Amino acid sequence: MNSRCAAVCFSLLWSLLTWHCHLQAQTSLASAYAWHFPAPDTIRQADDLIEILRNEIDMVLNAGHLAPIRLMYGDLYWEHYFLYQEPGRILITLAWAWPYLTVEQQQEVLNYVENELAATNYAPWSPQFTMPRDEGARREWYNAADIWGVDSNFGDFRPRLHTLYGFWLFCYRSGQTDLIPLYYNQAKSFYQLQHNRAKLYGDICGHLAMARLAAYMGDDIQRDFAIQRLEVELQEGLDIENKHAFARDGFLGWDAPYNRSPGSPMYESRKDGWIYRGFIFLNMGPEVARFLRDSCYQQVDSMHQYGKNLLPLWWMMQAPYFPRWTGDESIGVPSEAFGMYHPVENWILDTPASQLRRYMRSSPTGIGDCYWLEALAQTIEAHSTSEVWIDVRDTPFPDIVIGQSTGSHHIKKPVIDIRLAPNPASTSVAIEWVSPAGGPVYWQITDQQGKLMSANVEPTLPATRQIMLAGWPKGAYTLSTYHKAARIIENRIIIVQ
């Protein structure tokens, strides 16, 4: 072999080796997040939340197919704002709710889902970008004489591949995997049409779904393609500004998902400092959130804290902020806030279940309010005693044990009575645990900014405890008591005057 031929052969070999290493590197992120899903163990102290969820799902089942909800927070009738208009969007909600429904409800949900999948315009792979806005039961709590904007092209370029994730999620969490072969070809064709636009964190889950559906069907070519697309979007997602750029500009400007009229362009400069642009997180699942927690925590936390400073009461539906969210002169925060803030709180910041519960003190905007209901179901799961990430390729979603309100495993609340000790100078407060039923507890006192003022290091048995308040600024303080399982079981307010 002459030297020139040897050089060419060596060059070809080096190129092949380089390509192979590059291919391996290109699937490193995707392989880390593509195949695992979180499964909670036993849910405790969430009976009240489960009851609320069941009641809300009953309303969905009684209503039948739901039309998109129209939000009218302004006074300009030509500004149209619709939510849940992507075909198949309700499947995500029903999938999260499934483990906490009664057997009878689950059968009704299965019938409901089968009807949605069988209807061309309502299934995730519908050729129509949005569902007909005047078909189905109204989600709004009120009756409107006219549904303005029925023919509007509002939201035509908003992401929709997350609905494919909803199909997979429902099949997996409900155990109804027999649905996959029935609709696989439609799902695959839909993915091939939409995969290029699945770039935002919430829509990346569509690549996960396609890979999992293909793996179930033994379609290795489609599985590998979806994994490669997932890798590309995760690599790009290492910088959240890349996702903002697509939300703002799309590919061609006029196809921007969240910055296009009619309605209210979300990235226009007049909204700077008024609106939180968490649209990149809408419809995000736990897998992509795990990726963000592992790789982009500081970026996401910085953005999230800015959003909380901007809209501290984001969880209060229709809070009277002036963010121009649903129109130029609109006042109020729609349920999209739950889709932006709650997944970050829950899956990235690991906010305690007790705080997630407090966010649910608001109420849904209407029937089948997907973002709110999914936050409710995920808050229920935050009350689990443990959680493991299982491989969806070989492990079915397990049954979740729901702790009963009575029984040996139930943690009973100590009954506490907080009273000011007789001291005109307000220098101390007496805390008395009247009932010892709950056993040893921890307690802490924080100010309204969350600063820790006082706490016990070792668990305290029921007793009277004197807490010195001398030198504390006037104002309100929160006393929280915890069982040894580290879950808040009681909050009381102390006023220092």
C-alpha positions as CSV (number, residue, x, y, z in Angstrom):
1,M,0.0,0.0,0.0
2,N,1.5,3.3,-1.0
3,S,1.7,6.2,1.4
4,R,-1.0,8.2,-0.3
5,C,-3.5,5.2,-0.1
6,A,-2.5,4.7,3.5
7,A,-3.1,8.3,4.3
8,V,-6.6,8.2,2.6
9,C,-7.5,5.0,4.5
10,F,-6.3,6.4,7.8
11,S,-8.3,9.6,7.1
12,L,-11.4,7.5,6.4
13,L,-10.9,5.4,9.5
14,W,-10.4,8.5,11.6
15,S,-13.5,10.1,10.2
16,L,-15.5,6.9,11.0
17,L,-14.1,6.9,14.5
18,T,-14.8,10.5,15.0
19,W,-18.4,10.1,13.7
20,H,-19.0,7.2,16.0
21,C,-17.7,9.1,19.0
22,H,-19.8,12.1,17.9
23,L,-22.9,9.9,17.7
24,Q,-22.3,8.6,21.2
25,A,-21.9,12.1,22.5
26,Q,-25.0,13.2,20.7
27,T,-27.2,10.8,22.6
28,S,-25.7,11.3,26.1
29,L,-28.4,13.7,27.3
30,A,-31.3,12.0,25.6
31,S,-30.4,8.6,27.0
32,A,-30.3,10.1,30.5
33,Y,-33.8,11.4,30.4
34,A,-35.7,9.4,27.7
35,W,-36.7,6.3,29.5
36,H,-37.5,7.1,33.1
37,F,-40.6,8.4,34.8
38,P,-41.2,9.2,38.5
39,A,-43.5,6.8,40.5
40,P,-44.7,7.8,44.0
41,D,-45.2,5.2,46.7
42,T,-47.8,5.9,49.4
43,I,-49.8,9.2,49.4
44,R,-50.6,10.4,52.9
45,Q,-52.5,13.4,54.2
46,A,-53.9,14.3,50.8
47,D,-57.5,13.0,51.2
48,D,-59.0,16.5,50.9
49,L,-57.1,17.2,47.7
50,I,-58.1,13.9,46.2
51,E,-61.7,14.6,47.0
52,I,-61.4,18.0,45.2
53,L,-59.8,16.3,42.2
54,R,-62.5,13.7,42.0
55,N,-65.2,16.3,42.1
56,E,-63.5,18.3,39.3
57,I,-63.1,15.2,37.1
58,D,-66.8,14.4,37.7
59,M,-67.7,17.8,36.1
60,V,-65.6,16.9,33.1
61,L,-67.2,13.5,32.7
62,N,-70.7,14.9,33.1
63,A,-70.0,17.7,30.5
64,G,-68.6,15.4,27.8
65,H,-66.3,16.9,25.1
66,L,-65.1,20.3,26.2
67,A,-64.7,23.3,23.9
68,P,-61.7,25.5,24.4
69,I,-62.2,28.2,27.1
70,R,-62.3,31.8,26.1
71,L,-60.8,34.2,28.6
72,M,-62.2,37.8,28.5
73,Y,-60.2,39.9,31.0
74,G,-60.3,43.1,28.9
75,D,-62.8,45.3,27.2
76,L,-61.8,44.9,23.5
77,Y,-64.0,42.3,21.9
78,W,-61.6,41.7,19.0
79,E,-58.8,40.5,21.3
80,H,-59.2,36.7,21.5
81,Y,-57.5,34.5,24.0
82,F,-58.3,30.8,24.2
83,L,-56.8,28.0,26.3
84,Y,-56.9,24.2,25.9
85,Q,-57.7,24.4,22.2
86,E,-55.0,21.9,21.1
87,P,-56.8,18.6,20.1
88,G,-56.2,15.9,22.8
89,R,-55.0,18.4,25.5
90,I,-57.4,16.9,28.1
91,L,-55.6,13.5,27.9
92,I,-52.7,15.0,29.9
93,T,-55.0,16.1,32.7
94,L,-56.9,12.7,32.8
95,A,-53.6,10.9,32.9
96,W,-52.4,12.7,35.9
97,A,-55.7,12.3,37.7
98,W,-56.2,8.6,36.9
99,P,-54.5,7.0,40.0
100,Y,-56.7,9.1,42.4
101,L,-60.1,8.4,40.8
102,T,-62.6,5.8,41.9
103,V,-62.9,2.6,39.9
104,E,-66.2,3.9,38.6
105,Q,-64.6,7.1,37.5
106,Q,-61.7,5.3,35.9
107,Q,-64.2,3.4,33.7
108,E,-65.9,6.6,32.7
109,V,-62.6,8.2,32.0
110,L,-61.6,5.3,29.7
111,N,-64.9,5.7,27.8
112,Y,-64.3,9.4,27.6
113,V,-60.8,9.0,26.2
114,E,-61.9,6.4,23.7
115,N,-64.5,8.8,22.4
116,E,-62.0,11.7,22.1
117,L,-59.5,9.5,20.3
118,A,-62.1,8.3,17.9
119,A,-63.2,11.8,16.9
120,T,-61.0,13.2,14.1
121,N,-61.1,16.8,15.3
122,Y,-60.5,16.0,19.0
123,A,-57.6,13.4,18.9
124,P,-54.0,14.6,19.4
125,W,-53.2,13.9,15.7
126,S,-56.1,15.9,14.3
127,P,-55.2,17.6,11.0
128,Q,-56.8,20.8,12.5
129,F,-54.3,22.9,14.5
130,T,-57.0,23.9,17.0
131,M,-60.3,22.2,18.0
132,P,-63.5,23.9,16.9
133,R,-64.2,26.5,19.5
134,D,-68.0,26.2,19.3
135,E,-68.2,22.5,19.6
136,G,-68.7,20.8,22.9
137,A,-69.6,22.0,26.4
138,R,-68.5,25.4,27.5
139,R,-65.8,25.4,30.1
140,E,-66.6,28.9,31.4
141,W,-68.7,29.2,34.6
142,Y,-70.9,31.8,32.9
143,N,-73.1,31.7,29.8
144,A,-72.1,34.0,27.0
145,A,-74.5,35.2,24.3
146,D,-71.7,35.1,21.8
147,I,-68.3,33.3,21.7
148,W,-66.3,36.0,20.0
149,G,-63.2,34.9,18.1
150,V,-64.5,31.5,17.1
151,D,-62.9,31.9,13.6
152,S,-59.8,33.7,14.9
153,N,-56.4,32.3,14.1
154,F,-55.3,33.0,17.7
155,G,-52.7,30.4,18.8
156,D,-52.4,28.7,15.5
157,F,-48.6,28.5,15.9
158,R,-48.5,27.6,19.6
159,P,-46.9,24.2,20.3
160,R,-49.0,21.1,20.2
161,L,-46.7,18.0,20.2
162,H,-47.1,17.8,24.0
163,T,-50.5,16.3,23.2
164,L,-48.7,13.2,21.9
165,Y,-47.0,13.0,25.3
166,G,-50.5,13.1,26.8
167,F,-51.5,10.1,24.7
168,W,-48.5,8.1,25.9
169,L,-48.9,9.4,29.5
170,F,-52.5,8.2,29.6
171,C,-51.7,4.8,28.2
172,Y,-48.9,4.4,30.7
173,R,-50.4,5.7,33.9
174,S,-53.7,4.0,33.3
175,G,-52.2,0.7,32.0
176,Q,-54.2,1.0,28.8
177,T,-51.3,0.2,26.5
178,D,-53.6,-1.7,24.2
179,L,-54.6,1.7,22.8
180,I,-51.0,2.2,21.4
181,P,-51.2,-0.2,18.5
182,L,-54.7,1.1,17.5
183,Y,-53.4,4.7,17.0
184,Y,-49.7,4.3,16.5
185,N,-49.7,5.1,12.7
186,Q,-51.7,8.3,13.3
187,A,-49.4,9.2,16.2
188,K,-46.3,8.6,14.0
189,S,-47.6,10.6,11.1
190,F,-48.5,13.5,13.4
191,Y,-45.0,13.4,14.9
192,Q,-43.3,13.5,11.5
193,L,-45.4,16.6,10.7
194,Q,-44.7,18.4,14.0
195,H,-41.3,17.4,15.3
196,N,-39.4,20.4,13.9
197,R,-41.6,22.8,16.0
198,A,-41.3,20.8,19.2
199,K,-38.6,23.1,20.7
200,L,-39.9,24.6,23.9
201,Y,-39.4,22.8,27.2
202,G,-43.0,21.9,27.4
203,D,-43.2,20.5,23.9
204,I,-39.9,18.6,24.0
205,C,-41.8,15.9,25.8
206,G,-43.3,15.0,22.4
207,H,-40.0,13.6,21.4
208,L,-40.0,11.5,24.6
209,A,-43.5,10.2,23.8
210,M,-42.6,9.3,20.2
211,A,-39.5,7.4,21.3
212,R,-41.5,5.5,24.0
213,L,-44.4,4.7,21.6
214,A,-42.0,3.5,19.0
215,A,-40.1,1.3,21.5
216,Y,-43.3,-0.3,22.6
217,M,-44.1,-1.0,18.9
218,G,-40.6,-2.3,18.1
219,D,-40.1,0.5,15.6
220,D,-36.4,1.0,16.0
221,I,-35.9,3.5,13.2
222,Q,-38.6,5.9,14.5
223,R,-37.4,5.4,18.1
224,D,-33.8,6.4,17.1
225,F,-35.0,9.4,15.2
226,A,-37.0,10.7,18.1
227,I,-34.1,10.2,20.4
228,Q,-31.8,12.2,18.1
229,R,-34.4,15.0,18.0
230,L,-34.6,14.9,21.7
231,E,-30.9,15.2,22.0
232,V,-30.8,18.2,19.7
233,E,-33.4,20.1,21.7
234,L,-31.9,19.2,25.1
235,Q,-28.5,20.4,23.9
236,E,-30.1,23.7,22.7
237,G,-32.0,23.9,26.0
238,L,-28.8,24.2,28.0
239,D,-29.3,27.9,27.4
240,I,-32.9,29.0,28.2
241,E,-32.4,32.1,25.9
242,N,-32.5,29.7,23.0
243,K,-36.0,28.7,23.9
244,H,-37.1,32.3,24.5
245,A,-35.8,33.1,21.0
246,F,-38.1,30.5,19.4
247,A,-41.1,31.5,21.5
248,R,-40.5,35.1,20.4
249,D,-39.5,34.6,16.8
250,G,-40.4,31.1,15.6
251,F,-38.6,30.2,12.4
252,L,-39.8,33.0,10.2
253,G,-41.2,35.6,12.6
254,W,-44.8,35.3,11.4
255,D,-44.9,31.7,12.9
256,A,-43.8,32.8,16.4
257,P,-45.6,30.7,19.0
258,Y,-46.1,33.5,21.5
259,N,-45.5,36.8,19.7
260,R,-48.1,37.0,17.0
261,S,-51.3,38.9,16.6
262,P,-54.3,38.8,16.7
263,G,-54.6,38.9,20.4
264,S,-51.7,40.0,22.5
265,P,-48.1,39.4,21.4
266,M,-46.3,38.2,24.6
267,Y,-42.8,39.5,23.8
268,E,-43.6,43.0,22.6
269,S,-41.6,45.6,24.5
270,R,-44.6,47.3,26.0
271,K,-45.1,44.2,28.2
272,D,-41.5,44.3,29.5
273,G,-41.7,44.4,33.3
274,W,-45.4,43.5,33.3
275,I,-45.7,39.9,32.2
276,Y,-43.8,36.8,33.2
277,R,-42.7,35.0,30.0
278,G,-42.8,31.5,31.4
279,F,-44.4,30.2,28.2
280,I,-41.4,28.1,27.5
281,F,-42.3,25.9,30.5
282,L,-46.0,25.4,29.6
283,N,-46.9,21.7,29.4
284,M,-43.6,20.6,30.8
285,G,-43.3,17.1,32.2
286,P,-41.2,15.7,35.0
287,E,-38.5,14.3,32.7
288,V,-37.6,17.7,31.1
289,A,-37.9,19.3,34.5
290,R,-35.4,16.9,35.8
291,F,-33.0,17.8,33.0
292,L,-33.4,21.5,33.9
293,R,-32.8,20.8,37.5
294,D,-29.6,18.9,36.7
295,S,-28.2,21.2,34.0
296,C,-29.9,24.6,34.2
297,Y,-30.9,25.1,37.8
298,Q,-29.4,28.6,38.2
299,Q,-30.9,29.9,35.0
300,V,-34.3,28.6,35.7
301,D,-34.3,29.7,39.4
302,S,-33.2,33.2,38.4
303,M,-36.0,33.5,35.9
304,H,-38.5,31.9,38.3
305,Q,-37.7,34.2,41.1
306,Y,-38.1,37.2,38.8
307,G,-41.5,35.9,37.9
308,K,-42.5,35.5,41.5
309,N,-41.4,39.0,42.3
310,L,-43.4,40.3,39.3
311,L,-46.5,38.3,40.2
312,P,-46.3,37.1,43.8
313,L,-49.9,35.9,43.8
314,W,-49.5,34.0,40.5
315,W,-51.5,31.1,42.0
316,M,-54.6,33.3,42.7
317,M,-56.6,33.0,39.5
318,Q,-57.7,36.3,38.0
319,A,-55.6,38.2,40.6
320,P,-56.0,41.9,39.7
321,Y,-52.6,42.5,38.2
322,F,-52.2,44.5,35.0
323,P,-49.9,42.3,32.9
324,R,-51.8,42.8,29.6
325,W,-51.9,39.0,29.5
326,T,-55.1,38.3,27.6
327,G,-55.3,41.6,25.8
328,D,-53.9,45.1,25.6
329,E,-56.0,46.5,28.4
330,S,-56.7,43.3,30.3
331,I,-56.4,42.8,34.0
332,G,-55.9,39.3,35.5
333,V,-53.8,36.2,35.5
334,P,-55.1,33.2,33.7
335,S,-54.5,29.5,34.5
336,E,-51.4,29.5,32.3
337,A,-49.6,30.8,35.4
338,F,-50.1,27.3,37.0
339,G,-48.5,25.8,33.9
340,M,-45.5,28.1,34.2
341,Y,-44.8,28.4,37.9
342,H,-46.1,25.1,39.4
343,P,-43.9,22.6,37.5
344,V,-40.8,24.6,38.4
345,E,-41.8,24.8,42.1
346,N,-42.6,21.1,42.2
347,W,-40.0,19.3,40.1
348,I,-37.1,21.8,39.9
349,L,-37.1,23.7,43.2
350,D,-38.4,20.7,45.2
351,T,-40.9,22.9,47.1
352,P,-42.4,21.0,50.1
353,A,-45.9,19.5,49.7
354,S,-47.1,21.9,52.4
355,Q,-46.3,24.9,50.3
356,L,-47.6,23.4,47.1
357,R,-50.8,22.8,48.9
358,R,-51.1,26.4,49.8
359,Y,-51.0,27.3,46.1
360,M,-54.1,25.2,45.6
361,R,-56.1,27.6,47.8
362,S,-57.3,29.2,44.6
363,S,-59.9,27.6,42.3
364,P,-60.0,26.5,38.6
365,T,-61.2,29.1,36.1
366,G,-63.7,26.7,34.6
367,I,-64.6,23.1,33.9
368,G,-61.6,21.0,32.9
369,D,-59.0,23.7,33.8
370,C,-56.1,21.6,32.7
371,Y,-53.2,23.5,34.2
372,W,-54.9,23.9,37.6
373,L,-56.0,20.3,37.7
374,E,-52.6,19.0,36.8
375,A,-51.1,21.1,39.5
376,L,-53.6,19.6,41.9
377,A,-52.7,16.0,40.9
378,Q,-49.0,16.7,41.1
379,T,-49.5,18.3,44.5
380,I,-51.2,15.1,45.7
381,E,-48.2,13.2,44.5
382,A,-45.9,15.5,46.3
383,H,-47.4,14.0,49.5
384,S,-45.9,10.6,48.8
385,T,-43.6,9.0,51.3
386,S,-41.1,8.2,48.6
387,E,-40.6,8.4,44.9
388,V,-38.5,6.3,42.4
389,W,-37.7,6.8,38.8
390,I,-38.7,3.7,36.9
391,D,-37.8,2.5,33.4
392,V,-40.9,2.8,31.3
393,R,-39.7,0.2,28.8
394,D,-39.9,-2.7,31.2
395,T,-41.8,-1.5,34.3
396,P,-45.5,-0.7,34.2
397,F,-46.7,2.2,36.3
398,P,-47.3,0.9,39.8
399,D,-50.4,1.1,41.9
400,I,-50.2,4.1,44.2
401,V,-51.2,3.4,47.8
402,I,-53.5,6.1,49.2
403,G,-53.2,6.4,53.0
404,Q,-56.5,6.2,54.8
405,S,-57.7,8.8,57.2
406,T,-57.6,6.1,59.9
407,G,-55.2,3.2,60.5
408,S,-51.9,2.5,62.1
409,H,-50.0,4.3,59.4
410,H,-51.9,7.5,59.7
411,I,-50.1,10.4,61.3
412,K,-52.5,12.2,63.6
413,K,-52.3,15.9,64.2
414,P,-51.4,17.1,67.6
415,V,-54.1,19.5,68.7
416,I,-52.3,22.8,69.6
417,D,-53.4,25.9,71.4
418,I,-51.3,29.0,71.0
419,R,-51.8,31.8,73.5
420,L,-49.9,34.9,74.5
421,A,-48.4,34.6,78.0
422,P,-49.4,37.3,80.4
423,N,-46.8,39.9,79.6
424,P,-47.7,43.5,78.7
425,A,-44.4,43.9,77.0
426,S,-45.1,41.1,74.5
427,T,-41.8,39.6,75.2
428,S,-42.8,35.9,75.0
429,V,-45.5,33.6,73.8
430,A,-46.6,30.3,75.3
431,I,-47.2,27.3,73.0
432,E,-49.1,24.4,74.4
433,W,-49.6,21.0,72.7
434,V,-52.9,20.0,74.3
435,S,-53.1,16.5,72.7
436,P,-50.1,14.1,72.7
437,A,-51.7,11.9,69.9
438,G,-49.2,12.9,67.3
439,G,-46.0,12.2,69.3
440,P,-42.8,14.3,69.1
441,V,-42.9,17.3,66.8
442,Y,-40.7,20.0,65.4
443,W,-41.7,23.6,65.4
444,Q,-40.3,26.8,63.9
445,I,-41.3,30.4,63.7
446,T,-40.6,32.5,60.6
447,D,-41.3,36.1,59.7
448,Q,-43.4,37.1,56.6
449,Q,-40.3,37.0,54.4
450,G,-39.6,33.4,55.5
451,K,-36.6,34.2,57.7
452,L,-36.2,31.7,60.5
453,M,-36.7,33.4,63.9
454,S,-36.8,30.4,66.3
455,A,-37.0,26.6,66.1
456,N,-36.3,23.5,68.1
457,V,-33.3,21.3,67.2
458,E,-34.6,18.1,68.8
459,P,-38.2,16.9,68.5
460,T,-40.4,18.3,71.3
461,L,-42.9,16.2,73.2
462,P,-46.3,17.8,73.9
463,A,-45.8,20.5,76.5
464,T,-46.0,24.2,77.1
465,R,-43.1,26.1,75.6
466,Q,-42.0,29.7,76.2
467,I,-40.6,31.5,73.2
468,M,-39.0,34.9,73.9
469,L,-40.0,37.6,71.5
470,A,-37.9,40.4,73.0
471,G,-36.5,42.6,70.4
472,W,-38.5,41.2,67.5
473,P,-39.9,43.8,65.1
474,K,-43.6,44.4,65.2
475,G,-45.6,42.4,62.7
476,A,-46.9,38.9,61.9
477,Y,-45.0,35.7,62.3
478,T,-45.9,32.1,61.4
479,L,-45.6,29.2,63.8
480,S,-45.4,25.9,62.0
481,T,-45.4,22.5,63.6
482,Y,-44.0,19.4,62.0
483,H,-44.3,15.7,62.6
484,K,-41.0,13.8,62.6
485,A,-41.8,12.9,58.9
486,A,-41.1,16.5,58.2
487,R,-44.5,17.5,56.9
488,I,-46.1,20.7,58.1
489,I,-49.3,19.8,60.0
490,E,-50.3,23.1,61.4
491,N,-49.7,26.8,60.8
492,R,-50.7,29.6,63.2
493,I,-50.1,33.3,63.1
494,I,-48.4,35.2,66.0
495,I,-48.8,39.0,66.1
496,V,-46.2,41.1,67.8
497,Q,-47.5,44.6,68.6
